[in-house]
Amino acid sequence: MEAYVFEFIATAILLLMGCSVVANVILKDTKGHGGGWMVISTGWALGVYLGVVVAAPYSGAHLNPAVTISLAVYGAFEWSLVPGYLLAQLFGAFIGAFITWVNYKDHFDRTEDSNTKLAVFATSPAIKNAPLNLVAELTGTFVLLFVIFFITDAELMTDEGSTPIGLGAVGAIPVAFLVWVIGLSLGGTTGYAINPARDLGPRLFHALAPIYQKGSSKWDYAWIPIVGPVLGGVIAAFLAGLLMK
């Protein structure tokens, strides 16, 4: 149960920092308005850092269903723990989005464009092309997981034996740099969800919350930041397994 609690808390922190940096850059009349992609990518990377610092000793700091599933596919994580991790990550992402909205509510109310409001919570493609958008999410998540496998060799041992591994097995600072470079290099096409909970939890919040003149939650696109990251993580697990075992 402790692992699930810390996955929930850490994912909420990650989404609070990530959604909030987007809100600070794109919503009307914020102090950070117009800060640009560098600020957004940096904010997300440091949000991952904070989440990993909190959860690493207790859950391994997965913070991402693609991480959890790929580790289970590789054989480094128990399948029986997967559903609990996924639910904790999803609910944590939802709560992080909620707290973002509370903090930036006045700015949501002043922002006229509904697509801008949605962009605080959910990803969308710069150019809508479903096959290539799927490839973009797959590629970014593949890089994330493939590098993690090679840094950790998918093993983390303590004096008490094995412990659930995840982003925490790499270390908070290397993971932050990894997420940062993925955002800077590969994020320009879809906004680099590379994490199904990161997109689905806040998108659900957008759909349910009383956000002023919020518009559509664009569920026709929502499957791509779910399926793409899961596929990318699974491919990384299989390839790493072939190369390292």
C-alpha positions as CSV (number, residue, x, y, z in Angstrom):
1,M,0.0,0.0,0.0
2,E,2.9,2.4,0.8
3,A,4.2,2.1,-2.8
4,Y,0.8,3.0,-4.2
5,V,0.4,6.0,-1.9
6,F,3.8,7.4,-3.0
7,E,3.1,6.8,-6.7
8,F,-0.1,8.8,-6.2
9,I,1.6,11.7,-4.3
10,A,4.7,11.8,-6.6
11,T,2.6,11.7,-9.8
12,A,0.4,14.5,-8.4
13,I,3.5,16.6,-7.8
14,L,4.8,15.9,-11.3
15,L,1.5,16.9,-12.9
16,L,1.1,20.0,-10.7
17,M,4.5,21.2,-11.8
18,G,4.1,20.2,-15.4
19,C,0.6,21.6,-15.9
20,S,1.4,24.7,-14.0
21,V,4.5,25.6,-16.1
22,V,2.3,25.3,-19.2
23,A,-0.4,27.5,-17.5
24,N,2.2,30.0,-16.5
25,V,3.5,30.3,-20.1
26,I,0.3,30.2,-22.1
27,L,-2.6,31.6,-20.0
28,K,-3.5,35.3,-20.1
29,D,-1.9,37.8,-17.6
30,T,0.5,35.4,-15.9
31,K,3.9,36.5,-14.8
32,G,5.5,33.9,-17.1
33,H,3.3,34.5,-20.2
34,G,5.2,33.9,-23.4
35,G,8.1,32.1,-21.8
36,G,8.2,29.6,-24.6
37,W,9.1,25.9,-25.2
38,M,12.4,26.0,-23.3
39,V,10.6,27.1,-20.1
40,I,7.9,24.4,-20.6
41,S,10.4,21.6,-21.2
42,T,12.5,22.7,-18.3
43,G,9.5,22.8,-16.0
44,W,8.4,19.3,-16.9
45,A,11.9,17.9,-16.5
46,L,12.2,19.5,-13.0
47,G,8.7,18.2,-12.2
48,V,9.9,14.7,-12.9
49,Y,12.9,15.4,-10.7
50,L,10.6,16.3,-7.7
51,G,8.4,13.3,-8.2
52,V,11.4,10.9,-8.4
53,V,12.9,12.4,-5.2
54,V,9.7,11.8,-3.3
55,A,8.8,8.3,-4.5
56,A,12.1,6.6,-5.3
57,P,12.7,5.1,-1.9
58,Y,9.1,3.8,-1.5
59,S,7.8,2.7,-5.0
60,G,10.8,3.0,-7.3
61,A,9.2,6.2,-8.8
62,H,7.5,4.9,-11.9
63,L,5.2,7.9,-12.2
64,N,4.2,6.6,-15.7
65,P,2.1,3.6,-16.8
66,A,4.5,3.1,-19.7
67,V,7.4,2.6,-17.2
68,T,5.4,0.2,-15.1
69,I,4.2,-1.9,-18.0
70,S,7.6,-2.0,-19.7
71,L,9.3,-3.2,-16.5
72,A,6.7,-5.9,-16.1
73,V,7.2,-7.0,-19.7
74,Y,10.9,-7.1,-19.1
75,G,10.4,-9.2,-16.0
76,A,11.8,-6.7,-13.5
77,F,8.4,-5.9,-11.9
78,E,5.6,-8.1,-10.6
79,W,2.5,-8.1,-12.8
80,S,0.3,-8.3,-9.7
81,L,1.5,-4.8,-8.7
82,V,0.7,-3.2,-12.1
83,P,-3.0,-2.4,-11.7
84,G,-2.4,-0.6,-8.4
85,Y,0.4,1.4,-9.8
86,L,-1.6,2.4,-12.8
87,L,-4.6,3.6,-10.7
88,A,-2.3,5.5,-8.4
89,Q,-0.6,7.3,-11.3
90,L,-4.0,8.1,-13.0
91,F,-5.6,9.5,-9.8
92,G,-2.4,11.4,-8.9
93,A,-2.3,13.0,-12.4
94,F,-6.0,14.0,-12.0
95,I,-5.3,15.7,-8.6
96,G,-2.2,17.5,-9.9
97,A,-4.4,18.9,-12.7
98,F,-7.0,20.0,-10.2
99,I,-4.6,21.8,-8.0
100,T,-3.2,23.6,-11.1
101,W,-6.7,24.8,-12.0
102,V,-7.3,26.1,-8.5
103,N,-4.0,28.1,-8.5
104,Y,-4.5,29.5,-12.0
105,K,-8.3,29.8,-12.0
106,D,-8.3,33.6,-12.5
107,H,-6.1,33.2,-15.5
108,F,-8.3,30.4,-17.0
109,D,-11.2,32.8,-16.6
110,R,-9.4,35.6,-18.4
111,T,-8.2,33.4,-21.3
112,E,-10.6,33.4,-24.2
113,D,-9.3,30.5,-26.4
114,S,-10.6,27.1,-25.4
115,N,-7.7,25.3,-27.1
116,T,-5.2,27.2,-24.9
117,K,-7.1,26.1,-21.8
118,L,-7.1,22.5,-22.9
119,A,-3.3,22.7,-23.7
120,V,-2.6,23.3,-20.0
121,F,-3.9,19.8,-19.3
122,A,-3.6,17.6,-22.4
123,T,-1.3,17.2,-25.4
124,S,-2.2,17.9,-29.0
125,P,-0.3,17.6,-32.3
126,A,1.2,20.6,-34.0
127,I,0.1,19.0,-37.2
128,K,-2.6,16.4,-36.9
129,N,-1.5,13.2,-38.6
130,A,-2.6,10.2,-36.5
131,P,0.0,7.7,-37.7
132,L,2.9,10.1,-37.4
133,N,1.6,11.5,-34.1
134,L,1.5,7.9,-32.8
135,V,5.1,7.3,-34.0
136,A,6.2,10.5,-32.2
137,E,4.8,9.4,-28.9
138,L,6.2,5.9,-29.4
139,T,9.7,7.2,-30.3
140,G,9.9,9.6,-27.3
141,T,8.9,6.9,-24.8
142,F,11.1,4.3,-26.4
143,V,14.1,6.6,-25.9
144,L,13.0,7.2,-22.3
145,L,12.7,3.5,-21.4
146,F,15.6,2.2,-23.5
147,V,18.1,4.5,-21.9
148,I,16.7,3.7,-18.4
149,F,17.2,0.0,-19.0
150,F,20.8,0.5,-20.0
151,I,21.5,2.8,-17.0
152,T,20.0,0.4,-14.5
153,D,20.3,-3.0,-16.2
154,A,16.8,-3.4,-14.9
155,E,18.0,-4.4,-11.5
156,L,18.1,-2.6,-8.1
157,M,19.2,-4.5,-5.1
158,T,19.2,-3.5,-1.4
159,D,20.3,-5.2,1.8
160,E,16.7,-6.5,2.1
161,G,16.7,-7.9,-1.4
162,S,15.1,-6.6,-4.6
163,T,12.9,-3.6,-4.7
164,P,10.5,-2.2,-7.3
165,I,12.5,-0.3,-9.8
166,G,11.6,2.7,-12.0
167,L,12.8,6.1,-12.7
168,G,14.2,6.2,-9.1
169,A,16.7,3.5,-10.0
170,V,18.4,5.9,-12.4
171,G,18.5,8.8,-10.0
172,A,16.5,12.0,-10.0
173,I,19.0,14.2,-11.8
174,P,19.8,11.9,-14.8
175,V,16.0,11.3,-15.3
176,A,15.3,15.0,-15.3
177,F,18.0,15.5,-18.0
178,L,16.6,12.6,-20.0
179,V,13.1,14.0,-19.9
180,W,14.4,17.5,-20.7
181,V,16.3,16.4,-23.8
182,I,13.4,14.3,-25.1
183,G,11.2,17.4,-24.7
184,L,13.7,19.7,-26.5
185,S,14.5,17.3,-29.3
186,L,11.3,15.3,-29.9
187,G,8.5,17.3,-28.2
188,G,7.7,19.7,-31.0
189,T,5.4,17.4,-32.9
190,T,2.9,16.3,-30.2
191,G,3.9,18.0,-27.0
192,Y,5.6,14.7,-25.8
193,A,3.2,13.1,-23.4
194,I,5.4,10.0,-23.2
195,N,3.2,9.1,-20.2
196,P,-0.4,7.9,-20.5
197,A,-1.3,9.1,-17.0
198,R,0.2,12.5,-17.7
199,D,-2.3,13.0,-20.6
200,L,-5.4,11.0,-19.5
201,G,-5.6,12.2,-15.9
202,P,-5.6,15.9,-16.7
203,R,-7.8,15.4,-19.8
204,L,-10.4,13.7,-17.6
205,F,-10.1,16.6,-15.2
206,H,-10.7,19.0,-18.0
207,A,-13.8,17.1,-19.1
208,L,-15.3,17.0,-15.7
209,A,-14.3,20.4,-14.2
210,P,-16.3,23.6,-14.3
211,I,-13.7,25.4,-16.3
212,Y,-15.1,28.7,-17.7
213,Q,-15.8,28.3,-21.5
214,K,-13.5,25.3,-21.7
215,G,-14.6,23.8,-25.0
216,S,-13.9,20.2,-26.1
217,S,-11.6,17.8,-24.4
218,K,-10.8,16.3,-27.8
219,W,-11.2,12.7,-27.0
220,D,-10.7,11.7,-30.6
221,Y,-7.0,12.3,-30.1
222,A,-6.7,11.0,-26.6
223,W,-5.9,7.4,-27.6
224,I,-2.5,8.4,-29.1
225,P,-0.8,9.6,-25.9
226,I,-2.0,6.3,-24.3
227,V,-1.2,3.7,-27.0
228,G,2.0,5.4,-28.3
229,P,3.9,5.5,-25.0
230,V,2.8,1.9,-24.0
231,L,4.0,0.6,-27.4
232,G,7.3,2.5,-27.1
233,G,7.9,1.2,-23.6
234,V,7.1,-2.4,-24.6
235,I,9.4,-2.3,-27.6
236,A,12.2,-0.8,-25.5
237,A,11.7,-3.7,-23.0
238,F,11.9,-6.4,-25.6
239,L,14.9,-4.9,-27.4
240,A,16.8,-4.3,-24.1
241,G,16.0,-7.8,-23.1
242,L,17.4,-9.2,-26.3
243,L,20.6,-7.1,-26.0
244,M,21.3,-7.5,-22.3
245,K,20.1,-11.0,-21.3
